[in-house]
Each structure stands twice: as C-alpha cells, then as structure tokens.
Amino acid sequence: MTADPNDPAAQPCDYRTLLPDDASAYDKGVVECGLTAEEQDWLRQQRREWELRVVGRRCSAEEQVNGHSIDVVPARWAQFDGWPPFGTAASSPLSLSRGAVTDVARQCRERGLWLPLLVTSFAWGWGSRGFGPTRLRWVLNGKGGLPGLPTSEIQERLAAAVNALDQRGAGAAYQLLLDAGRISGFGPAFFTKFLYFASRTDSVQCPALILDARLARQMRGFWQRRADEPYAVNGRSARWLWQGPRWSARRYQIYRAFICRSAAQLSVSGERWTAELVELLLFRAPG
C-alpha cells in the first residue's frame, strides 16, 4: 500500500503535540533529543533485515506494517461472540496480519459494534500461546466467581473509548479505558492494541500505538542510556518510569511522543518512516 501524500495520516506527527506540558525534565530531554545516530542506524538495519526476512524486497512503511502477521488457531477463538468468520473452525494455524485486523476494525466502525475488534485484536496479541482464550473469558465473563460486565456494557465502553479516540485523541481514550471506562482484565497491553487498530480506520496523523511489556523494556533501555545526561539529574530511575503493567496516561503520551519523534528523525534521510513502523521494529527486535 502506497501512502497518499494528501492524506493527513501521511504527514508526520508533531511530537510536541503529544508531550505533556508537565513532563519531567528527564522525559522532555529524552524525547526532544530523540534517537542517537547509532540508534537510527540500528533501526534502519532492523528494517532492512525485516524486509528481507518477511517480504524479500524493499517495501513501503505501510506495506511492511500491514503484512506483519501473527499465527493464531481459529478454532480456539471461535467460542467467542464476535470472532470474525475467516475460517473460524479451523484447527490449523492462520496467519493473521495487521491489515486483516484493520479490516475487522473497519467493519466494526461501519456497524458501530466494537466487540469483534476486541476479540480479534486480543487473539492477534496472544497468537498461538495457550493461555489467551482463558484470559479473554475472564475479560468477557469474569474471574474467580466475580461476574464480568454485561456484553452490552462492554460494547458501550468500547464505543465510548473509540468516540474519545476520534474526538479527543489516543491519550483521552487511553485514560478512559484505564479509569472510568475500565473493563476488568483488559489492561493497557491489550486495550492499546484495540485502540491502535481502531485508529487505523480513520485518517489521523498521530495514531494510537501499542504499548506492552516488551515495548516498555525498549523504552527503559532508551531512558537508561541517557541517565547521565544533564537533564536526567534528580530524575526517577528509568526502571521505575517504565514499570508496568498499568502505565499512566501521561506515560503513554510520553511514549507516543518519543516514537513519533523517532519516525520524524528517521524520515529526514528521504525514506518514509511511520510511528507504527518504529513500534513494530522495536517490538520485534531483541532486547
């Protein structure tokens, strides 16, 4: 897929619109200074290796992200209402791409019903690991004798989160699902996947981005490597700042600001980079 240069989503996101006004000097310093030359070279190498391994040729940022696939076993998820009908009964693995999950999100937006995206993004996030369906049952049905929310209430809370995403941005949607619109068992590692795919159905410059434990470890590494900088003096430790699993909405915005800043830096050379491509490469990279 080639980006339309007239599409607002094709324009680089200004990280300064995401960075909280009350961000600490440490956080501001890391975000504003951005990637070092060595880190930029490392990410470019990660992109080349991913292209060769998965696509076999140079490709656009959009094509690379859309093609990122996770193996799932459809039969393990067919028990859930809302699981889309792509071979739901198959017991052999299905390669589920970001592009395919985004198609589900588009269908949800057309219908105004978001439960199928919760189920599909959850399955994509868990892949073939065995515990995934159990965790989703806890979200939808409750755990340990405590009942879950009625399905209608879950639908309403998901719709409210998407409305917040559309009207006020990813930070507001994150805050809602973290607090007032919370769905038990549905924490940031998975509700940011839901928000990410929902944001891909609309033309936005600053999409919601996935934040989970693996990406938080990558952020901790960036912050630790800058711990001796003047702006980091008296700042909290990088380990504490990126401790999960319930990162604050403020921390989520700082994360998004850093990723968008990184994408803009990498694009200066003339090769197009997007925030979601940076997120993908950091997620896939060792560390």
Contacts in CASP RR format, 6 or more apart in sequence:
PFRMAT RR
TARGET T0000
AUTHOR 0000-0000-0000
METHOD contacts of the structure
MODEL  1
MTADPNDPAAQPCDYRTLLPDDASAYDKGVVECGLTAEEQDWLRQQRREW
ELRVVGRRCSAEEQVNGHSIDVVPARWAQFDGWPPFGTAASSPLSLSRGA
VTDVARQCRERGLWLPLLVTSFAWGWGSRGFGPTRLRWVLNGKGGLPGLP
TSEIQERLAAAVNALDQRGAGAAYQLLLDAGRISGFGPAFFTKFLYFASR
TDSVQCPALILDARLARQMRGFWQRRADEPYAVNGRSARWLWQGPRWSAR
RYQIYRAFICRSAAQLSVSGERWTAELVELLLFRAPG
1 60 0 8 1.000
1 62 0 8 1.000
1 63 0 8 1.000
1 66 0 8 1.000
2 60 0 8 1.000
2 62 0 8 1.000
3 9 0 8 1.000
3 10 0 8 1.000
3 60 0 8 1.000
3 61 0 8 1.000
3 62 0 8 1.000
3 272 0 8 1.000
4 10 0 8 1.000
7 203 0 8 1.000
8 203 0 8 1.000
8 204 0 8 1.000
8 205 0 8 1.000
9 203 0 8 1.000
9 204 0 8 1.000
9 205 0 8 1.000
9 207 0 8 1.000
11 205 0 8 1.000
12 205 0 8 1.000
12 260 0 8 1.000
12 263 0 8 1.000
12 264 0 8 1.000
12 267 0 8 1.000
13 205 0 8 1.000
13 206 0 8 1.000
13 260 0 8 1.000
13 263 0 8 1.000
13 264 0 8 1.000
13 275 0 8 1.000
14 205 0 8 1.000
14 260 0 8 1.000
15 31 0 8 1.000
15 257 0 8 1.000
15 258 0 8 1.000
15 260 0 8 1.000
15 261 0 8 1.000
15 264 0 8 1.000
16 257 0 8 1.000
17 206 0 8 1.000
18 206 0 8 1.000
18 253 0 8 1.000
18 254 0 8 1.000
18 256 0 8 1.000
18 257 0 8 1.000
18 260 0 8 1.000
19 27 0 8 1.000
19 28 0 8 1.000
19 31 0 8 1.000
19 253 0 8 1.000
19 254 0 8 1.000
19 257 0 8 1.000
20 250 0 8 1.000
20 253 0 8 1.000
20 254 0 8 1.000
22 250 0 8 1.000
23 31 0 8 1.000
23 250 0 8 1.000
23 254 0 8 1.000
24 235 0 8 1.000
24 236 0 8 1.000
25 231 0 8 1.000
25 232 0 8 1.000
25 235 0 8 1.000
26 223 0 8 1.000
26 231 0 8 1.000
26 232 0 8 1.000
26 235 0 8 1.000
26 236 0 8 1.000
26 241 0 8 1.000
27 241 0 8 1.000
27 254 0 8 1.000
28 231 0 8 1.000
29 226 0 8 1.000
29 229 0 8 1.000
29 231 0 8 1.000
29 232 0 8 1.000
30 222 0 8 1.000
30 223 0 8 1.000
30 226 0 8 1.000
30 231 0 8 1.000
30 232 0 8 1.000
30 258 0 8 1.000
31 254 0 8 1.000
31 257 0 8 1.000
31 258 0 8 1.000
31 261 0 8 1.000
32 261 0 8 1.000
33 226 0 8 1.000
33 229 0 8 1.000
34 258 0 8 1.000
34 261 0 8 1.000
34 262 0 8 1.000
34 265 0 8 1.000
35 43 0 8 1.000
35 261 0 8 1.000
35 262 0 8 1.000
35 265 0 8 1.000
35 266 0 8 1.000
36 225 0 8 1.000
39 222 0 8 1.000
40 265 0 8 1.000
40 266 0 8 1.000
43 262 0 8 1.000
43 266 0 8 1.000
43 278 0 8 1.000
43 281 0 8 1.000
43 282 0 8 1.000
44 266 0 8 1.000
44 271 0 8 1.000
46 281 0 8 1.000
46 284 0 8 1.000
46 285 0 8 1.000
47 64 0 8 1.000
47 277 0 8 1.000
47 281 0 8 1.000
50 64 0 8 1.000
50 280 0 8 1.000
50 281 0 8 1.000
50 284 0 8 1.000
51 57 0 8 1.000
51 58 0 8 1.000
51 59 0 8 1.000
51 64 0 8 1.000
54 64 0 8 1.000
54 67 0 8 1.000
54 68 0 8 1.000
55 63 0 8 1.000
55 64 0 8 1.000
55 67 0 8 1.000
60 272 0 8 1.000
61 272 0 8 1.000
61 273 0 8 1.000
61 274 0 8 1.000
61 276 0 8 1.000
61 277 0 8 1.000
62 274 0 8 1.000
64 277 0 8 1.000
64 280 0 8 1.000
65 98 0 8 1.000
65 274 0 8 1.000
65 276 0 8 1.000
65 277 0 8 1.000
65 280 0 8 1.000
66 97 0 8 1.000
66 98 0 8 1.000
66 99 0 8 1.000
66 102 0 8 1.000
67 97 0 8 1.000
67 98 0 8 1.000
67 99 0 8 1.000
68 97 0 8 1.000
68 98 0 8 1.000
68 280 0 8 1.000
69 95 0 8 1.000
69 96 0 8 1.000
69 97 0 8 1.000
69 98 0 8 1.000
70 95 0 8 1.000
70 96 0 8 1.000
70 124 0 8 1.000
70 125 0 8 1.000
70 127 0 8 1.000
71 93 0 8 1.000
71 94 0 8 1.000
71 95 0 8 1.000
71 96 0 8 1.000
71 127 0 8 1.000
71 128 0 8 1.000
72 93 0 8 1.000
72 94 0 8 1.000
72 96 0 8 1.000
72 123 0 8 1.000
72 124 0 8 1.000
72 126 0 8 1.000
72 127 0 8 1.000
72 128 0 8 1.000
73 90 0 8 1.000
73 91 0 8 1.000
73 92 0 8 1.000
73 93 0 8 1.000
73 94 0 8 1.000
73 128 0 8 1.000
74 83 0 8 1.000
74 86 0 8 1.000
74 87 0 8 1.000
74 88 0 8 1.000
74 89 0 8 1.000
74 90 0 8 1.000
74 91 0 8 1.000
74 94 0 8 1.000
75 88 0 8 1.000
75 89 0 8 1.000
75 90 0 8 1.000
75 91 0 8 1.000
76 130 0 8 1.000
76 133 0 8 1.000
77 83 0 8 1.000
77 88 0 8 1.000
77 119 0 8 1.000
77 123 0 8 1.000
77 133 0 8 1.000
77 136 0 8 1.000
78 88 0 8 1.000
78 89 0 8 1.000
79 133 0 8 1.000
80 119 0 8 1.000
80 133 0 8 1.000
80 136 0 8 1.000
80 140 0 8 1.000
81 115 0 8 1.000
81 119 0 8 1.000
81 151 0 8 1.000
82 115 0 8 1.000
82 116 0 8 1.000
82 119 0 8 1.000
83 116 0 8 1.000
83 119 0 8 1.000
83 120 0 8 1.000
83 123 0 8 1.000
84 104 0 8 1.000
84 107 0 8 1.000
84 116 0 8 1.000
84 120 0 8 1.000
86 94 0 8 1.000
86 100 0 8 1.000
87 94 0 8 1.000
93 128 0 8 1.000
96 120 0 8 1.000
96 123 0 8 1.000
96 124 0 8 1.000
96 127 0 8 1.000
98 124 0 8 1.000
98 197 0 8 1.000
98 200 0 8 1.000
101 117 0 8 1.000
101 120 0 8 1.000
101 121 0 8 1.000
101 124 0 8 1.000
101 197 0 8 1.000
102 197 0 8 1.000
102 200 0 8 1.000
102 201 0 8 1.000
104 116 0 8 1.000
104 117 0 8 1.000
104 120 0 8 1.000
104 197 0 8 1.000
105 117 0 8 1.000
105 197 0 8 1.000
105 198 0 8 1.000
105 200 0 8 1.000
105 201 0 8 1.000
106 201 0 8 1.000
107 116 0 8 1.000
108 114 0 8 1.000
108 115 0 8 1.000
108 116 0 8 1.000
108 117 0 8 1.000
108 198 0 8 1.000
108 201 0 8 1.000
109 162 0 8 1.000
109 198 0 8 1.000
109 201 0 8 1.000
109 202 0 8 1.000
112 159 0 8 1.000
113 155 0 8 1.000
113 159 0 8 1.000
114 155 0 8 1.000
114 158 0 8 1.000
114 159 0 8 1.000
114 162 0 8 1.000
114 194 0 8 1.000
114 198 0 8 1.000
115 151 0 8 1.000
115 154 0 8 1.000
115 155 0 8 1.000
115 158 0 8 1.000
117 158 0 8 1.000
117 194 0 8 1.000
117 197 0 8 1.000
117 198 0 8 1.000
118 139 0 8 1.000
118 154 0 8 1.000
118 158 0 8 1.000
118 186 0 8 1.000
118 194 0 8 1.000
119 136 0 8 1.000
120 197 0 8 1.000
121 190 0 8 1.000
121 193 0 8 1.000
121 194 0 8 1.000
121 196 0 8 1.000
121 197 0 8 1.000
122 132 0 8 1.000
122 135 0 8 1.000
122 136 0 8 1.000
122 139 0 8 1.000
122 190 0 8 1.000
122 193 0 8 1.000
122 194 0 8 1.000
123 132 0 8 1.000
123 136 0 8 1.000
124 193 0 8 1.000
125 190 0 8 1.000
125 193 0 8 1.000
126 132 0 8 1.000
126 135 0 8 1.000
126 136 0 8 1.000
135 185 0 8 1.000
138 184 0 8 1.000
138 185 0 8 1.000
139 183 0 8 1.000
139 184 0 8 1.000
139 185 0 8 1.000
139 186 0 8 1.000
140 148 0 8 1.000
140 151 0 8 1.000
140 154 0 8 1.000
141 147 0 8 1.000
141 148 0 8 1.000
142 148 0 8 1.000
142 184 0 8 1.000
143 184 0 8 1.000
143 185 0 8 1.000
146 184 0 8 1.000
148 184 0 8 1.000
149 157 0 8 1.000
149 183 0 8 1.000
149 184 0 8 1.000
154 183 0 8 1.000
157 177 0 8 1.000
157 181 0 8 1.000
157 182 0 8 1.000
157 183 0 8 1.000
158 183 0 8 1.000
158 194 0 8 1.000
160 176 0 8 1.000
160 181 0 8 1.000
161 173 0 8 1.000
161 176 0 8 1.000
161 177 0 8 1.000
161 181 0 8 1.000
161 191 0 8 1.000
161 194 0 8 1.000
161 195 0 8 1.000
161 198 0 8 1.000
162 173 0 8 1.000
162 198 0 8 1.000
164 172 0 8 1.000
164 173 0 8 1.000
164 175 0 8 1.000
164 176 0 8 1.000
165 172 0 8 1.000
165 173 0 8 1.000
165 195 0 8 1.000
165 198 0 8 1.000
165 199 0 8 1.000
165 208 0 8 1.000
166 202 0 8 1.000
169 204 0 8 1.000
169 206 0 8 1.000
169 208 0 8 1.000
170 195 0 8 1.000
170 199 0 8 1.000
170 206 0 8 1.000
170 207 0 8 1.000
170 208 0 8 1.000
170 209 0 8 1.000
170 252 0 8 1.000
170 256 0 8 1.000
171 208 0 8 1.000
171 249 0 8 1.000
171 252 0 8 1.000
171 253 0 8 1.000
171 256 0 8 1.000
173 195 0 8 1.000
173 208 0 8 1.000
174 188 0 8 1.000
174 191 0 8 1.000
174 192 0 8 1.000
174 195 0 8 1.000
174 208 0 8 1.000
174 249 0 8 1.000
174 252 0 8 1.000
175 249 0 8 1.000
177 183 0 8 1.000
177 186 0 8 1.000
177 187 0 8 1.000
177 188 0 8 1.000
177 191 0 8 1.000
177 195 0 8 1.000
178 187 0 8 1.000
178 188 0 8 1.000
178 246 0 8 1.000
178 248 0 8 1.000
178 249 0 8 1.000
183 191 0 8 1.000
187 245 0 8 1.000
187 246 0 8 1.000
188 211 0 8 1.000
188 212 0 8 1.000
188 245 0 8 1.000
188 246 0 8 1.000
188 247 0 8 1.000
188 252 0 8 1.000
189 211 0 8 1.000
189 212 0 8 1.000
189 213 0 8 1.000
189 245 0 8 1.000
190 212 0 8 1.000
192 208 0 8 1.000
192 209 0 8 1.000
192 210 0 8 1.000
192 211 0 8 1.000
192 212 0 8 1.000
192 252 0 8 1.000
193 210 0 8 1.000
193 212 0 8 1.000
195 208 0 8 1.000
196 207 0 8 1.000
196 208 0 8 1.000
196 209 0 8 1.000
196 210 0 8 1.000
196 276 0 8 1.000
198 208 0 8 1.000
199 207 0 8 1.000
199 208 0 8 1.000
200 207 0 8 1.000
206 256 0 8 1.000
206 260 0 8 1.000
206 275 0 8 1.000
207 275 0 8 1.000
207 276 0 8 1.000
208 256 0 8 1.000
209 255 0 8 1.000
209 256 0 8 1.000
209 259 0 8 1.000
209 275 0 8 1.000
209 276 0 8 1.000
209 279 0 8 1.000
210 279 0 8 1.000
210 283 0 8 1.000
211 247 0 8 1.000
211 252 0 8 1.000
211 255 0 8 1.000
212 283 0 8 1.000
213 244 0 8 1.000
213 245 0 8 1.000
214 283 0 8 1.000
215 255 0 8 1.000
215 279 0 8 1.000
215 282 0 8 1.000
215 283 0 8 1.000
216 242 0 8 1.000
216 243 0 8 1.000
216 244 0 8 1.000
216 247 0 8 1.000
216 255 0 8 1.000
217 242 0 8 1.000
217 287 0 8 1.000
218 282 0 8 1.000
218 283 0 8 1.000
218 285 0 8 1.000
218 287 0 8 1.000
219 242 0 8 1.000
219 255 0 8 1.000
219 258 0 8 1.000
220 238 0 8 1.000
220 239 0 8 1.000
220 241 0 8 1.000
220 242 0 8 1.000
221 238 0 8 1.000
222 258 0 8 1.000
223 238 0 8 1.000
223 241 0 8 1.000
223 242 0 8 1.000
224 238 0 8 1.000
224 239 0 8 1.000
226 232 0 8 1.000
227 237 0 8 1.000
227 238 0 8 1.000
241 251 0 8 1.000
242 251 0 8 1.000
247 255 0 8 1.000
256 275 0 8 1.000
259 275 0 8 1.000
259 278 0 8 1.000
259 279 0 8 1.000
259 282 0 8 1.000
260 275 0 8 1.000
262 273 0 8 1.000
262 275 0 8 1.000
262 278 0 8 1.000
263 273 0 8 1.000
263 274 0 8 1.000
263 275 0 8 1.000
263 277 0 8 1.000
263 278 0 8 1.000
264 273 0 8 1.000
266 273 0 8 1.000
266 278 0 8 1.000
267 273 0 8 1.000
END
